Amino acid sequence: MKEQPRGGHKHAKSAVTARIAQPRGPCDAARMAEIINLNRFRKAAARQEARTKADANAAKFGRTKAQKQLEEAQAQKARDLLDGAKRDDDET
């Protein structure tokens, strides 16, 4: 005959374990945290940062020759307009 645990019935230890593992009420369920993998979030953040940088580089360097010339002409026009509005301090 097998020896029974001290709890009085043969599954006393597993019953106690089962009661502890289960939430006892609605408050206990809210306090139990979900296990997360931080490496997954770090990698996701790194992928998002790389994607953002790639999009910026594509916008900066991925242009046709005509687009580059147009942007340079617009920048030159803006510089000329600014230089034309510049005041000379020597004439006072």
Secondary structure as UniProt FT lines:
FT   TURN            6..7
FT   TURN            10..11
FT   HELIX           12..21
FT   HELIX           26..31
FT   HELIX           38..61
FT   HELIX           65..84
FT   HELIX           89..91
//
